[in-house]
Amino acid sequence: MKVHIENQGSSDIRVIVDGDTVNDSTLTPGEAEVYATEPEGVVELRELGGGEAQDEASEDVERA
């Protein structure tokens, strides 16, 4: 399977293909890339730094 991923956000995105965290890659804002997986593979996306989710997590830690 091949997928085209474009980062339209304001934070970097970590891309993990088929669970391979050693050979993962990072998409910066505005960057696009095509990824190939095994048949029935998995592509995992994780937002790095910034973003609302990160801000909310920081606020939760500060409140504790």
Backbone torsions as a table, in degrees:
resi	resn	phi	psi	omega
1	MET	NA	142.0	174.5
2	LYS	-121.4	139.1	177.2
3	VAL	-130.6	146.3	176.5
4	HIS	-107.0	122.6	-178.6
5	ILE	-120.2	130.9	177.1
6	GLU	-123.6	127.6	179.1
7	ASN	-86.1	104.3	179.2
8	GLN	-99.2	5.7	-179.1
9	GLY	-89.3	-167.0	-178.9
10	SER	-109.5	0.7	179.7
11	SER	-121.3	156.1	174.6
12	ASP	-64.7	152.5	177.4
13	ILE	-123.6	131.1	174.5
14	ARG	-88.8	129.8	-179.9
15	VAL	-112.9	122.0	179.2
16	ILE	-117.2	120.2	-177.5
17	VAL	-104.7	125.6	177.3
18	ASP	54.1	35.4	176.0
19	GLY	73.6	9.0	-177.4
20	ASP	-86.8	90.1	-178.3
21	THR	-78.0	-12.7	177.9
22	VAL	-75.7	-40.1	-177.6
23	ASN	-105.8	34.1	178.3
24	ASP	-71.9	172.0	178.7
25	SER	-140.8	169.2	-178.5
26	THR	-124.0	133.2	173.9
27	LEU	-104.9	123.1	176.5
28	THR	-83.4	161.7	179.1
29	PRO	-54.4	132.0	-179.8
30	GLY	88.6	-10.8	-178.5
31	GLU	-85.6	148.0	177.3
32	ALA	-133.4	150.1	-177.6
33	GLU	-154.4	152.5	173.9
34	VAL	-104.4	131.8	-179.8
35	TYR	-118.5	141.0	177.2
36	ALA	-110.9	137.5	179.1
37	THR	-123.0	171.0	171.6
38	GLU	-66.0	159.5	172.4
39	PRO	-54.1	135.2	-176.4
40	GLU	59.5	32.2	-179.0
41	GLY	-76.6	178.7	-177.9
42	VAL	-128.4	135.0	172.7
43	VAL	-117.7	120.6	-177.9
44	GLU	-108.2	134.1	178.9
45	LEU	-116.2	134.3	177.3
46	ARG	-132.6	125.7	177.7
47	GLU	-75.2	131.8	-178.7
48	LEU	-104.4	130.8	176.8
49	GLY	54.5	167.3	176.1
50	GLY	50.1	-161.2	178.0
51	GLY	75.4	160.8	-178.5
52	GLU	-64.3	-41.0	-178.2
53	ALA	-60.4	-41.7	179.4
54	GLN	-66.1	-42.7	179.9
55	ASP	-62.0	-43.3	179.3
56	GLU	-64.1	-41.2	178.6
57	ALA	-63.1	-40.5	178.9
58	SER	-63.9	-40.6	179.1
59	GLU	-64.0	-39.4	179.4
60	ASP	-63.4	-39.7	-179.2
61	VAL	-67.7	-41.3	-178.8
62	GLU	-64.3	-33.5	-179.2
63	ARG	-72.8	-24.8	-173.9
64	ALA	-72.1	NA	NA
